[in-house]
Amino acid sequence: MMERAQYKQEARDLLRDARVSPGLLTLIYLVILAVITGLDRYTSLPATVAYLQEMDPQQAAALPPALLELSIPPAVSGFVSILGMMLSITLGAGMSLYHLGIRRRREMPLATLFDGFGMVGRVVVLGLLQNVLIYLGFLLLFVPGIVLAYRYRFAMYNLLENPELRPIAALRMSAAQTAGFKLELFLLDLSFLGWVLLFLLTFGIAGIWVLPYYQQTNVGYFQAIKSIRGIGQLPDGEQPDDPFSPRF
């Protein structure tokens, strides 16, 4: 049984001592995500209105005329949606890089948020593969989807620490690392339930504090489990000299 309280305290200490504010980095991240989401929803409005007109014409007639007259080509809407998804995955990788760095007590600048773009191809491919596999698990039954989510939980960390890895290798490495630890990770998530409720009640504002706390604790689990399992190096047994250098 892993000591959750210990890893949570370590996370709080690391976040408090970080030379670049994790709260500020998270705020920038959340603002960018909000803009991406807003653009995606705006460009998809014509399709939403068309669906509403077909399913409930009376309610659709009550919509503002400007909304009814809005015309955005489906190709544009699809492009914005795909681009937004790619940006979200890549920025999420930047957030992970920041937390992996401060776990090693390094100074990670705000620009770290955008470092995922240095390996955007593999980051996006991994993110898509991970999401598709988990989605397929949920299509089968609810429980297989949850199991797969925990199975591949450390895949992005593996790729960021080992930029030479192929996405599929990062997934396999995560599967090997989390074998026997899925319940521990589930209990860790349960321990953050109160924080999740606070996040929802504050309409996401508390995320400025909650998200760094959660992710840094998760990184602590990743490093501990990687050490226990002895799995986390490249296939040839060599680690990159500096996983955080711009040589991605």
Buried (B, 14 or more C-beta within 10 A) or exposed (E): EBEBEEBBEBBBEBBEEBEBEBBEBBBBBBEBBEEBEEBBEEBBBBEEBEEBBEEEEEEBEEBEEEEEEBEBEEEEBEEBBEEBBBBBBBBBBBBBBBBBBBBEEBEBEBEBBBBBBBBBEBBBBBBBBBBEBBEEBBEEEEEBBBBBBBBBBBBBBBBBBBBEBBBEBBBBBBBBBBEEBBEBBBEBBEBBEEBBEBBEEEEBEBBBBBBBBBBBBBBBBBBBBBEEBEBBBBEEEEEBEEBBEEEB
